[in-house]
Amino acid sequence: MSIMDKVKEAAMNQFIEVIEWLDESQNTLLYRFPVHGQEIKNGAQLIVRESQAAVFVFEGQAADVFTPGRYTVEGGNTPILSKLGAWKYGFNSPIKAEVYFVNTKQFTDMKWGTSNPIMLRDADFGIVRLRAFGAYSLRVADPAGFIREIAGTNGHFQTEDIDGQLKRAIVTEFSDALGEMKIPALDLAAQYKELGEAIRSKINGDFGSWGLEVTKFFVENISLPPEVEAAMDKRASMGALGNVQTYAQFQAADAMRDAAQNEGGGAGLGAGLGAGFAVGGQMANAFSANQPGGSGGAAAGIVCPSCGKQNAAGAKFCADCGGKMEVAQVPCVKCGANLREGAKFCSECGSSQEKAKCTGCQAELSAGAKFCPECGTQV
């Protein structure tokens, strides 16, 4: 070793007085402070900032954890002195120890997602495959436990170093919670918050043994296969349509407008006219179903009961003879259909409308009568 190297080493041994860590990475969970030769001088200052914890490791064992504050490393004034054997000598010589800074802040917006679909039995769609993704917040709850179980002797440990393991644990607990809660696929969107809380409590059971804690867990989306989503969209569309007949009329009107705007020539013109006539027929049938007295493709109107003249629908008097269009109606004696008063035969079943008479007193009998109401003779 050269003279300059010895001078540098002596200078470093003499002037390492402040032990502190400023994190600029935003993703570092643990950082080992670089102490030359692992020798900490008597009287050194330890500064632990908010959202940090300092862990002294002596002879491979976590000796003590320091919370935010300023400490002077010297005999008699720090909790660590009772645990480190070399301190009992009053710091006449440097003590060899490692100092680890652990970031205890919340690491937010950490992503999770299912790499493969989750099979689920659904009451509405049978067996479906679900995919999900979201985010969560994480922090180190037990610095010493985190060093023992996860970080080990790593001098620099980041969230990326444990991200894969955490995601696998999350997906496992998510699948388990989804199966236990048995939420129908159509109701999943309304249960994201409850599902997130259930999963967070399950995850912390695993993460706690690693010295970690999940403070927030969010389910952003649970998606179904495209064919199931298409079926759900179709069901929603049918519910939004309401009256199917009105929607059919609207579609027919749009088809007629599109056919009228078609400017194709030659054979295309003939095809366009044919399509126009066909759509026109559908349009007429669709609208005639809602017209008073209309049925199918028949012309709308009513016949005068006096002269038989065709009159417009809704007319109260005949335009030819002036007769009243409203005619009293009576039920058919056999099938009950509404008939014009005075009709001799039923227009539905063809039965004669002349009422039967009693063979004894010639009184008129009602339909289905077994005895005469006047004389009691059996019919």
BAMIMI-877050 format. One record per residue (C-alpha): residue number from 1; residue in three letters; x, y, z. Coordinates in Angstrom, 2 decimals, decimal comma. Example, Ala and Ser with C-alpha at 12.3 -4.5 7.8 and 13.67 -1.06 7.14 Angstrom:
! BAMIMI-877050
+-----+-----+---------+---------+---------+
:   k :   r :       x :       y :       z :
+-----+-----+---------+---------+---------+
:   1 : ala :   12,30 :   -4,50 :    7,80 :
:   2 : ser :   13,67 :   -1,06 :    7,14 :
+-----+-----+---------+---------+---------+
***
This chain:
! BAMIMI-877050
+-----+-----+---------+---------+---------+
:   k :   r :       x :       y :       z :
+-----+-----+---------+---------+---------+
:   1 : met :    0,00 :    0,00 :    0,00 :
:   2 : ser :    1,42 :    3,40 :   -1,02 :
:   3 : ile :    1,80 :    6,37 :    1,31 :
:   4 : met :   -1,12 :    8,19 :   -0,44 :
:   5 : asp :   -3,42 :    5,20 :    0,05 :
:   6 : lys :   -2,59 :    5,14 :    3,73 :
:   7 : val :   -3,28 :    8,86 :    3,98 :
:   8 : lys :   -6,67 :    8,47 :    2,25 :
:   9 : glu :   -7,62 :    5,57 :    4,50 :
:  10 : ala :   -6,63 :    7,49 :    7,61 :
:  11 : ala :   -8,60 :   10,52 :    6,43 :
:  12 : met :  -11,71 :    8,44 :    5,80 :
:  13 : asn :  -11,39 :    6,79 :    9,20 :
:  14 : gln :  -11,09 :   10,20 :   10,86 :
:  15 : phe :  -13,77 :   12,19 :    9,01 :
:  16 : ile :  -16,74 :    9,80 :    8,73 :
:  17 : glu :  -18,86 :   11,65 :   11,26 :
:  18 : val :  -22,38 :   11,80 :    9,75 :
:  19 : ile :  -24,39 :    8,74 :    8,73 :
:  20 : glu :  -27,45 :    9,73 :    6,67 :
:  21 : trp :  -29,23 :    8,84 :    3,42 :
:  22 : leu :  -31,05 :   11,02 :    0,89 :
:  23 : asp :  -33,21 :    8,96 :   -1,49 :
:  24 : glu :  -33,61 :   10,32 :   -5,02 :
:  25 : ser :  -34,64 :    7,10 :   -6,74 :
:  26 : gln :  -38,30 :    6,92 :   -5,57 :
:  27 : asn :  -38,23 :    3,12 :   -5,76 :
:  28 : thr :  -35,53 :    2,05 :   -3,26 :
:  29 : leu :  -36,70 :   -0,04 :   -0,35 :
:  30 : leu :  -33,29 :   -0,57 :    1,34 :
:  31 : tyr :  -29,86 :    1,06 :    1,15 :
:  32 : arg :  -26,67 :    0,04 :    2,95 :
:  33 : phe :  -24,61 :    3,04 :    4,04 :
:  34 : pro :  -21,03 :    2,73 :    2,73 :
:  35 : val :  -18,88 :    2,76 :    5,87 :
:  36 : his :  -15,17 :    2,28 :    5,11 :
:  37 : gly :  -14,06 :   -1,00 :    6,58 :
:  38 : gln :  -17,41 :   -1,13 :    8,41 :
:  39 : glu :  -15,80 :    0,96 :   11,18 :
:  40 : ile :  -17,99 :    3,56 :   12,91 :
:  41 : lys :  -16,15 :    6,13 :   14,95 :
:  42 : asn :  -17,09 :    7,10 :   18,46 :
:  43 : gly :  -19,14 :   10,33 :   18,38 :
:  44 : ala :  -20,50 :    9,83 :   14,86 :
:  45 : gln :  -23,85 :   11,42 :   14,12 :
:  46 : leu :  -26,73 :    9,27 :   12,86 :
:  47 : ile :  -29,54 :   11,20 :   11,12 :
:  48 : val :  -32,75 :    9,33 :   10,32 :
:  49 : arg :  -35,33 :   11,30 :    8,34 :
:  50 : glu :  -39,09 :   10,96 :    8,25 :
:  51 : ser :  -40,26 :    7,88 :    6,33 :
:  52 : gln :  -36,93 :    6,17 :    7,14 :
:  53 : ala :  -35,60 :    3,68 :    9,65 :
:  54 : ala :  -31,95 :    2,83 :   10,34 :
:  55 : val :  -31,00 :   -0,74 :   11,25 :
:  56 : phe :  -27,59 :   -1,52 :   12,78 :
:  57 : val :  -26,34 :   -5,01 :   11,94 :
:  58 : phe :  -23,56 :   -6,34 :   14,17 :
:  59 : glu :  -21,90 :   -9,68 :   13,58 :
:  60 : gly :  -24,62 :  -10,60 :   11,06 :
:  61 : gln :  -27,48 :   -9,87 :   13,44 :
:  62 : ala :  -29,92 :   -6,94 :   13,44 :
:  63 : ala :  -29,00 :   -5,15 :   16,67 :
:  64 : asp :  -31,43 :   -2,24 :   16,83 :
:  65 : val :  -33,78 :   -0,09 :   14,79 :
:  66 : phe :  -33,63 :    3,70 :   14,93 :
:  67 : thr :  -36,73 :    5,76 :   14,13 :
:  68 : pro :  -36,62 :    9,34 :   12,72 :
:  69 : gly :  -34,34 :   11,64 :   14,70 :
:  70 : arg :  -30,68 :   12,57 :   15,35 :
:  71 : tyr :  -28,43 :   10,27 :   17,38 :
:  72 : thr :  -24,84 :   10,49 :   18,65 :
:  73 : val :  -23,12 :    7,12 :   18,48 :
:  74 : glu :  -21,16 :    7,01 :   21,74 :
:  75 : gly :  -21,15 :    5,05 :   24,92 :
:  76 : gly :  -24,18 :    5,24 :   27,14 :
:  77 : asn :  -26,76 :    7,21 :   25,13 :
:  78 : thr :  -28,21 :    4,90 :   22,49 :
:  79 : pro :  -30,34 :    1,75 :   22,81 :
:  80 : ile :  -27,89 :   -0,14 :   20,66 :
:  81 : leu :  -25,15 :   -0,01 :   23,32 :
:  82 : ser :  -26,72 :   -2,74 :   25,41 :
:  83 : lys :  -26,81 :   -5,09 :   22,45 :
:  84 : leu :  -23,38 :   -4,66 :   20,87 :
:  85 : gly :  -20,60 :   -6,34 :   22,79 :
:  86 : ala :  -17,81 :   -4,02 :   21,60 :
:  87 : trp :  -19,51 :   -0,92 :   23,00 :
:  88 : lys :  -18,79 :   -1,95 :   26,56 :
:  89 : tyr :  -15,17 :   -0,91 :   26,05 :
:  90 : gly :  -16,20 :    2,74 :   25,83 :
:  91 : phe :  -15,33 :    3,13 :   22,18 :
:  92 : asn :  -11,59 :    3,24 :   22,70 :
:  93 : ser :  -11,41 :    1,57 :   19,28 :
:  94 : pro :  -13,84 :    1,76 :   16,30 :
:  95 : ile :  -16,72 :   -0,70 :   16,21 :
:  96 : lys :  -17,38 :   -2,71 :   13,08 :
:  97 : ala :  -21,06 :   -2,62 :   12,14 :
:  98 : glu :  -23,26 :   -2,19 :    9,08 :
:  99 : val :  -25,95 :    0,47 :    8,81 :
: 100 : tyr :  -28,99 :   -0,18 :    6,63 :
: 101 : phe :  -31,49 :    2,54 :    5,81 :
: 102 : val :  -35,02 :    1,23 :    5,13 :
: 103 : asn :  -37,56 :    3,36 :    3,27 :
: 104 : thr :  -40,82 :    3,17 :    5,26 :
: 105 : lys :  -42,89 :    5,48 :    3,05 :
: 106 : gln :  -45,82 :    4,22 :    0,98 :
: 107 : phe :  -44,88 :    3,10 :   -2,53 :
: 108 : thr :  -47,98 :    4,00 :   -4,53 :
: 109 : asp :  -49,31 :    3,08 :   -7,97 :
: 110 : met :  -47,71 :   -0,35 :   -8,01 :
: 111 : lys :  -49,43 :   -2,35 :  -10,75 :
: 112 : trp :  -50,84 :   -5,86 :  -10,67 :
: 113 : gly :  -52,71 :   -7,96 :  -13,22 :
: 114 : thr :  -53,62 :  -11,49 :  -14,24 :
: 115 : ser :  -51,23 :  -12,90 :  -16,82 :
: 116 : asn :  -53,69 :  -15,73 :  -17,59 :
: 117 : pro :  -57,52 :  -15,75 :  -17,41 :
: 118 : ile :  -59,20 :  -16,92 :  -14,20 :
: 119 : met :  -61,87 :  -19,62 :  -14,65 :
: 120 : leu :  -65,08 :  -18,84 :  -12,76 :
: 121 : arg :  -68,51 :  -20,49 :  -12,62 :
: 122 : asp :  -71,17 :  -17,82 :  -13,18 :
: 123 : ala :  -74,91 :  -18,14 :  -12,57 :
: 124 : asp :  -75,85 :  -16,24 :  -15,76 :
: 125 : phe :  -73,20 :  -17,27 :  -18,30 :
: 126 : gly :  -71,97 :  -20,60 :  -16,99 :
: 127 : ile :  -68,17 :  -20,97 :  -16,95 :
: 128 : val :  -66,43 :  -17,71 :  -17,87 :
: 129 : arg :  -62,82 :  -16,57 :  -18,07 :
: 130 : leu :  -61,98 :  -13,33 :  -16,26 :
: 131 : arg :  -59,03 :  -10,99 :  -16,57 :
: 132 : ala :  -58,34 :   -8,24 :  -14,06 :
: 133 : phe :  -55,84 :   -5,51 :  -13,29 :
: 134 : gly :  -55,38 :   -2,71 :  -10,80 :
: 135 : ala :  -52,92 :   -1,00 :   -8,46 :
: 136 : tyr :  -51,86 :   -1,13 :   -4,81 :
: 137 : ser :  -49,79 :    0,79 :   -2,26 :
: 138 : leu :  -47,01 :   -0,90 :   -0,26 :
: 139 : arg :  -44,77 :    0,01 :    2,67 :
: 140 : val :  -42,20 :   -1,67 :    4,92 :
: 141 : ala :  -43,92 :   -2,23 :    8,27 :
: 142 : asp :  -41,11 :   -4,19 :   10,00 :
: 143 : pro :  -37,63 :   -2,99 :    8,88 :
: 144 : ala :  -35,67 :   -5,65 :   10,75 :
: 145 : gly :  -38,02 :   -8,40 :    9,55 :
: 146 : phe :  -37,74 :   -7,15 :    5,98 :
: 147 : ile :  -33,94 :   -7,39 :    6,13 :
: 148 : arg :  -34,07 :  -10,90 :    7,60 :
: 149 : glu :  -36,71 :  -12,33 :    5,25 :
: 150 : ile :  -36,27 :  -10,49 :    1,94 :
: 151 : ala :  -33,34 :   -8,12 :    1,52 :
: 152 : gly :  -30,67 :  -10,20 :    3,25 :
: 153 : thr :  -27,19 :   -8,81 :    2,58 :
: 154 : asn :  -28,17 :   -6,83 :   -0,52 :
: 155 : gly :  -26,69 :   -3,35 :   -0,40 :
: 156 : his :  -29,39 :   -1,86 :   -2,63 :
: 157 : phe :  -32,89 :   -3,35 :   -2,82 :
: 158 : gln :  -35,61 :   -1,86 :   -5,09 :
: 159 : thr :  -39,31 :   -2,53 :   -5,64 :
: 160 : glu :  -38,50 :   -4,22 :   -8,97 :
: 161 : asp :  -36,54 :   -6,89 :   -7,10 :
: 162 : ile :  -39,69 :   -8,17 :   -5,37 :
: 163 : asp :  -42,38 :   -7,04 :   -7,82 :
: 164 : gly :  -42,79 :  -10,45 :   -9,51 :
: 165 : gln :  -43,18 :  -12,32 :   -6,23 :
: 166 : leu :  -45,72 :   -9,80 :   -4,95 :
: 167 : lys :  -47,80 :   -9,99 :   -8,14 :
: 168 : arg :  -47,97 :  -13,78 :   -7,99 :
: 169 : ala :  -49,15 :  -13,66 :   -4,39 :
: 170 : ile :  -51,77 :  -11,02 :   -5,27 :
: 171 : val :  -53,19 :  -12,97 :   -8,22 :
: 172 : thr :  -53,42 :  -16,11 :   -6,07 :
: 173 : glu :  -55,36 :  -14,31 :   -3,35 :
: 174 : phe :  -57,51 :  -12,48 :   -5,92 :
: 175 : ser :  -58,56 :  -15,76 :   -7,54 :
: 176 : asp :  -59,34 :  -17,27 :   -4,14 :
: 177 : ala :  -61,41 :  -14,27 :   -3,00 :
: 178 : leu :  -63,33 :  -14,09 :   -6,28 :
: 179 : gly :  -64,28 :  -17,75 :   -6,01 :
: 180 : glu :  -65,34 :  -17,46 :   -2,35 :
: 181 : met :  -67,46 :  -14,32 :   -2,79 :
: 182 : lys :  -69,36 :  -15,82 :   -5,79 :
: 183 : ile :  -70,26 :  -12,45 :   -7,27 :
: 184 : pro :  -72,19 :  -12,73 :  -10,59 :
: 185 : ala :  -70,31 :  -11,37 :  -13,60 :
: 186 : leu :  -72,99 :   -8,73 :  -14,17 :
: 187 : asp :  -72,54 :   -7,42 :  -10,60 :
: 188 : leu :  -68,73 :   -7,35 :  -10,42 :
: 189 : ala :  -68,44 :   -3,65 :  -11,32 :
: 190 : ala :  -70,58 :   -2,75 :   -8,31 :
: 191 : gln :  -68,35 :   -4,77 :   -5,95 :
: 192 : tyr :  -64,86 :   -3,47 :   -6,83 :
: 193 : lys :  -64,40 :   -1,70 :   -3,48 :
: 194 : glu :  -65,63 :   -4,64 :   -1,38 :
: 195 : leu :  -63,54 :   -7,03 :   -3,45 :
: 196 : gly :  -60,43 :   -4,86 :   -3,00 :
: 197 : glu :  -60,83 :   -4,77 :    0,78 :
: 198 : ala :  -61,31 :   -8,54 :    0,97 :
: 199 : ile :  -58,21 :   -9,15 :   -1,13 :
: 200 : arg :  -56,11 :   -6,64 :    0,89 :
: 201 : ser :  -56,87 :   -8,44 :    4,15 :
: 202 : lys :  -55,88 :  -11,76 :    2,58 :
: 203 : ile :  -52,68 :  -10,37 :    1,06 :
: 204 : asn :  -51,48 :   -8,84 :    4,31 :
: 205 : gly :  -51,56 :  -12,27 :    5,88 :
: 206 : asp :  -48,79 :  -13,28 :    3,46 :
: 207 : phe :  -46,94 :   -9,97 :    3,24 :
: 208 : gly :  -46,78 :   -9,56 :    7,02 :
: 209 : ser :  -44,32 :  -12,45 :    7,29 :
: 210 : trp :  -42,00 :  -10,51 :    4,92 :
: 211 : gly :  -42,16 :   -7,30 :    6,96 :
: 212 : leu :  -44,40 :   -5,63 :    4,34 :
: 213 : glu :  -47,92 :   -4,20 :    4,45 :
: 214 : val :  -50,39 :   -3,38 :    1,67 :
: 215 : thr :  -52,09 :   -0,13 :    2,69 :
: 216 : lys :  -54,36 :    0,26 :   -0,35 :
: 217 : phe :  -55,62 :   -2,19 :   -2,94 :
: 218 : phe :  -57,61 :   -1,15 :   -6,01 :
: 219 : val :  -59,43 :   -3,27 :   -8,58 :
: 220 : glu :  -59,57 :   -1,07 :  -11,69 :
: 221 : asn :  -61,20 :   -3,47 :  -14,12 :
: 222 : ile :  -62,43 :   -7,05 :  -14,44 :
: 223 : ser :  -63,00 :   -7,93 :  -18,08 :
: 224 : leu :  -64,96 :  -10,81 :  -19,61 :
: 225 : pro :  -64,24 :  -12,66 :  -22,87 :
: 226 : pro :  -65,34 :  -10,76 :  -26,03 :
: 227 : glu :  -68,20 :  -13,16 :  -26,75 :
: 228 : val :  -69,64 :  -12,73 :  -23,24 :
: 229 : glu :  -69,29 :   -8,95 :  -23,46 :
: 230 : ala :  -71,13 :   -9,05 :  -26,81 :
: 231 : ala :  -73,98 :  -11,01 :  -25,22 :
: 232 : met :  -74,16 :   -8,49 :  -22,38 :
: 233 : asp :  -74,22 :   -5,60 :  -24,88 :
: 234 : lys :  -77,05 :   -7,28 :  -26,80 :
: 235 : arg :  -79,06 :   -7,78 :  -23,62 :
: 236 : ala :  -78,51 :   -4,12 :  -22,69 :
: 237 : ser :  -79,56 :   -3,04 :  -26,19 :
: 238 : met :  -82,80 :   -5,00 :  -25,98 :
: 239 : gly :  -83,56 :   -3,37 :  -22,66 :
: 240 : ala :  -82,85 :    0,09 :  -24,09 :
: 241 : leu :  -85,08 :   -0,47 :  -27,14 :
: 242 : gly :  -88,23 :   -0,92 :  -25,08 :
: 243 : asn :  -91,08 :   -1,25 :  -27,65 :
: 244 : val :  -89,72 :   -3,55 :  -30,36 :
: 245 : gln :  -92,54 :   -2,67 :  -32,81 :
: 246 : thr :  -91,73 :    1,05 :  -32,58 :
: 247 : tyr :  -88,08 :    0,28 :  -33,16 :
: 248 : ala :  -88,98 :   -1,79 :  -36,25 :
: 249 : gln :  -90,94 :    1,17 :  -37,66 :
: 250 : phe :  -87,98 :    3,45 :  -37,03 :
: 251 : gln :  -85,65 :    1,00 :  -38,81 :
: 252 : ala :  -88,05 :    0,79 :  -41,76 :
: 253 : ala :  -88,12 :    4,59 :  -42,06 :
: 254 : asp :  -84,31 :    4,72 :  -42,08 :
: 255 : ala :  -84,21 :    2,00 :  -44,75 :
: 256 : met :  -86,61 :    3,97 :  -46,99 :
: 257 : arg :  -84,51 :    7,12 :  -46,61 :
: 258 : asp :  -81,32 :    5,25 :  -47,51 :
: 259 : ala :  -83,02 :    3,66 :  -50,53 :
: 260 : ala :  -84,27 :    7,06 :  -51,72 :
: 261 : gln :  -80,74 :    8,51 :  -51,47 :
: 262 : asn :  -79,25 :    5,69 :  -53,58 :
: 263 : glu :  -78,21 :    7,25 :  -56,93 :
: 264 : gly :  -76,99 :    4,10 :  -58,67 :
: 265 : gly :  -77,71 :    3,88 :  -62,44 :
: 266 : gly :  -78,54 :    1,07 :  -64,90 :
: 267 : ala :  -79,04 :   -2,26 :  -63,24 :
: 268 : gly :  -78,25 :   -0,64 :  -59,92 :
: 269 : leu :  -81,21 :    1,69 :  -60,39 :
: 270 : gly :  -83,55 :   -1,25 :  -60,95 :
: 271 : ala :  -82,17 :   -3,02 :  -57,90 :
: 272 : gly :  -82,54 :    0,16 :  -55,90 :
: 273 : leu :  -86,16 :    0,58 :  -57,00 :
: 274 : gly :  -86,88 :   -3,06 :  -56,15 :
: 275 : ala :  -85,35 :   -2,63 :  -52,74 :
: 276 : gly :  -87,32 :    0,57 :  -52,31 :
: 277 : phe :  -90,60 :   -1,14 :  -53,14 :
: 278 : ala :  -89,80 :   -4,01 :  -50,78 :
: 279 : val :  -88,92 :   -1,66 :  -47,97 :
: 280 : gly :  -91,96 :    0,43 :  -48,76 :
: 281 : gly :  -94,15 :   -2,65 :  -48,37 :
: 282 : gln :  -92,51 :   -3,42 :  -45,02 :
: 283 : met :  -93,01 :    0,17 :  -43,96 :
: 284 : ala :  -96,69 :    0,09 :  -44,90 :
: 285 : asn :  -97,23 :   -3,16 :  -43,04 :
: 286 : ala :  -95,41 :   -1,87 :  -39,98 :
: 287 : phe :  -97,43 :    1,34 :  -39,79 :
: 288 : ser : -100,77 :   -0,19 :  -40,75 :
: 289 : ala : -100,56 :   -2,44 :  -37,69 :
: 290 : asn : -101,01 :    0,64 :  -35,50 :
: 291 : gln : -103,75 :    2,34 :  -37,58 :
: 292 : pro : -107,36 :    2,12 :  -36,30 :
: 293 : gly : -109,26 :   -0,57 :  -38,14 :
: 294 : gly : -106,17 :   -1,46 :  -40,20 :
: 295 : ser : -104,79 :   -4,96 :  -40,63 :
: 296 : gly : -101,91 :   -6,08 :  -42,83 :
: 297 : gly : -101,83 :   -4,28 :  -46,18 :
: 298 : ala : -105,58 :   -3,48 :  -46,44 :
: 299 : ala : -106,60 :    0,14 :  -47,06 :
: 300 : ala : -107,54 :    2,00 :  -43,91 :
: 301 : gly : -111,27 :    2,87 :  -43,74 :
: 302 : ile : -114,74 :    1,76 :  -42,55 :
: 303 : val : -117,91 :    0,76 :  -44,43 :
: 304 : cys : -121,20 :    2,59 :  -43,91 :
: 305 : pro : -123,66 :    0,19 :  -42,23 :
: 306 : ser : -126,57 :    1,74 :  -44,15 :
: 307 : cys : -125,38 :    2,07 :  -47,78 :
: 308 : gly : -122,08 :    0,15 :  -47,78 :
: 309 : lys : -120,03 :    3,17 :  -48,95 :
: 310 : gln : -116,31 :    3,14 :  -48,01 :
: 311 : asn : -115,50 :    6,01 :  -45,67 :
: 312 : ala : -112,30 :    7,35 :  -44,15 :
: 313 : ala : -111,20 :    5,87 :  -40,86 :
: 314 : gly : -112,65 :    7,74 :  -37,92 :
: 315 : ala : -115,65 :    9,19 :  -39,83 :
: 316 : lys : -118,75 :    9,61 :  -37,67 :
: 317 : phe : -121,25 :   10,04 :  -40,56 :
: 318 : cys : -121,34 :    8,54 :  -44,05 :
: 319 : ala : -120,14 :   10,92 :  -46,79 :
: 320 : asp : -122,67 :    9,42 :  -49,25 :
: 321 : cys : -125,94 :    8,89 :  -47,34 :
: 322 : gly : -125,26 :   10,82 :  -44,14 :
: 323 : gly : -126,03 :    7,79 :  -42,03 :
: 324 : lys : -124,44 :    7,40 :  -38,63 :
: 325 : met : -121,29 :    5,30 :  -38,78 :
: 326 : glu : -121,41 :    4,13 :  -35,18 :
: 327 : val : -123,47 :    0,97 :  -34,94 :
: 328 : ala : -124,48 :   -0,77 :  -31,77 :
: 329 : gln : -122,78 :   -4,11 :  -31,32 :
: 330 : val : -124,09 :   -7,29 :  -29,77 :
: 331 : pro : -122,23 :  -10,49 :  -28,92 :
: 332 : cys : -122,59 :  -13,65 :  -31,01 :
: 333 : val : -124,93 :  -16,14 :  -29,33 :
: 334 : lys : -122,33 :  -18,89 :  -29,84 :
: 335 : cys : -118,74 :  -17,52 :  -29,88 :
: 336 : gly : -119,26 :  -14,10 :  -28,27 :
: 337 : ala : -117,69 :  -12,06 :  -31,10 :
: 338 : asn : -118,89 :   -8,44 :  -31,46 :
: 339 : leu : -121,51 :   -8,17 :  -34,23 :
: 340 : arg : -123,59 :   -5,37 :  -35,72 :
: 341 : glu : -126,98 :   -5,15 :  -34,12 :
: 342 : gly : -129,49 :   -6,98 :  -36,28 :
: 343 : ala : -126,94 :   -9,31 :  -37,89 :
: 344 : lys : -128,47 :  -12,69 :  -38,76 :
: 345 : phe : -125,22 :  -14,65 :  -38,91 :
: 346 : cys : -121,87 :  -14,37 :  -37,08 :
: 347 : ser : -118,98 :  -13,12 :  -39,20 :
: 348 : glu : -116,55 :  -15,22 :  -37,12 :
: 349 : cys : -118,21 :  -18,63 :  -36,66 :
: 350 : gly : -121,14 :  -18,37 :  -39,11 :
: 351 : ser : -123,76 :  -19,30 :  -36,52 :
: 352 : ser : -127,33 :  -18,07 :  -36,93 :
: 353 : gln : -128,15 :  -15,25 :  -34,56 :
: 354 : glu : -131,86 :  -16,10 :  -34,27 :
: 355 : lys : -132,53 :  -17,05 :  -30,69 :
: 356 : ala : -134,08 :  -20,41 :  -29,91 :
: 357 : lys : -137,68 :  -20,47 :  -28,65 :
: 358 : cys : -139,35 :  -22,57 :  -25,97 :
: 359 : thr : -141,47 :  -25,39 :  -27,44 :
: 360 : gly : -144,03 :  -24,88 :  -24,72 :
: 361 : cys : -144,60 :  -21,08 :  -24,48 :
: 362 : gln : -142,54 :  -19,84 :  -27,49 :
: 363 : ala : -140,48 :  -17,55 :  -25,24 :
: 364 : glu : -136,94 :  -16,64 :  -26,46 :
: 365 : leu : -134,18 :  -18,62 :  -24,83 :
: 366 : ser : -130,66 :  -17,40 :  -24,09 :
: 367 : ala : -127,67 :  -19,25 :  -25,51 :
: 368 : gly : -126,95 :  -22,48 :  -23,63 :
: 369 : ala : -130,23 :  -22,45 :  -21,64 :
: 370 : lys : -131,44 :  -25,93 :  -20,57 :
: 371 : phe : -134,84 :  -24,87 :  -19,20 :
: 372 : cys : -137,31 :  -22,16 :  -20,22 :
: 373 : pro : -137,20 :  -19,18 :  -17,80 :
: 374 : glu : -140,96 :  -18,60 :  -18,35 :
: 375 : cys : -142,61 :  -22,01 :  -18,08 :
: 376 : gly : -139,79 :  -24,27 :  -16,93 :
: 377 : thr : -140,02 :  -26,62 :  -19,91 :
: 378 : gln : -136,80 :  -28,55 :  -20,57 :
: 379 : val : -135,17 :  -27,45 :  -23,81 :
+-----+-----+---------+---------+---------+
***
